[in-house]
Amino acid sequence: MISNEEIIETLKTCNDPEIGVDVWTLGLIYELKINDEINIKMTFTTPFCPYGPMIVEEIKSKLSKFNVKVNIEIVFEPVWQPSDELRQLLGF
């Protein structure tokens, strides 16, 4: 059985190319469920993120090593907001 920790560690290798920070640390992953499949509910930093499709494909590609179906649902509510810690990390 795949663990949440294994999935999270893999998600931490998937960076938003514009910001250079991984999708997990950015808080773009809203929900992660694992059963016979990996189900992810996520968002982008903006609905018009030009890298959105590329990020989704990278996540699917990297998670394919677990040999289970990966479902990614993109949502925009709630709207993504960087945490205070992330703002400090990014120098805002």
C-alpha positions in Angstrom: 0.0 0.0 0.0 1.2 3.5 -0.9 1.6 5.8 2.0 0.7 9.5 2.1 4.3 10.2 3.0 5.5 8.6 -0.2 3.1 10.7 -2.3 4.0 13.9 -0.5 7.7 13.3 -1.0 7.0 12.8 -4.7 4.9 16.0 -4.9 7.7 17.9 -3.3 9.8 17.1 -6.4 7.2 18.8 -8.7 8.0 22.6 -8.9 6.0 25.5 -10.2 8.5 26.6 -12.8 7.6 30.3 -12.5 8.1 30.4 -8.7 10.7 27.6 -8.3 8.9 26.1 -5.3 7.3 22.7 -5.1 3.5 22.3 -5.3 3.3 20.8 -1.8 5.2 23.6 -0.1 3.2 26.2 -2.1 0.0 24.7 -0.7 -1.4 24.0 -4.1 -2.5 20.5 -3.0 -5.9 20.8 -1.2 -6.7 17.2 -0.8 -4.9 13.8 -1.2 -6.7 10.5 -1.0 -5.2 7.1 -1.7 -7.2 3.9 -2.2 -6.8 1.8 -5.3 -6.0 5.2 -7.0 -4.3 8.4 -6.1 -6.9 11.2 -6.0 -5.6 14.8 -5.8 -7.6 18.0 -5.6 -5.4 21.0 -6.3 -5.3 24.5 -7.6 -2.8 26.8 -9.4 -1.4 30.1 -8.2 -3.8 31.8 -10.6 -6.6 30.4 -12.8 -4.6 31.6 -15.8 -1.4 29.9 -14.9 0.4 29.2 -18.2 2.3 26.3 -16.6 -0.8 24.6 -15.1 -1.1 21.8 -17.7 2.7 21.2 -17.5 2.5 20.9 -13.7 -0.4 18.4 -13.9 1.5 16.3 -16.4 4.7 16.4 -14.3 2.7 15.2 -11.2 1.1 12.4 -13.1 4.4 11.4 -14.7 6.2 11.2 -11.3 3.3 9.5 -9.5 3.2 6.8 -12.3 6.0 5.0 -10.5 3.4 3.7 -8.0 1.6 1.9 -10.8 -1.9 3.1 -9.9 -4.3 5.5 -11.7 -3.8 9.1 -10.8 -6.8 11.5 -10.9 -6.2 15.2 -10.5 -9.1 17.6 -10.1 -8.3 21.3 -10.6 -10.3 23.7 -8.4 -10.2 27.4 -7.9 -12.2 27.6 -4.7 -10.9 28.4 -2.2 -8.6 30.8 -4.1 -5.0 30.1 -3.5 -3.3 32.4 -1.0 0.3 31.9 0.1 0.8 31.3 3.8 2.8 33.8 5.9 5.7 31.3 6.0 5.7 31.0 2.2 5.5 34.8 1.8 8.7 35.1 4.0 10.3 32.3 2.0 9.6 34.1 -1.2 10.6 37.5 0.2 7.2 39.2 0.1 
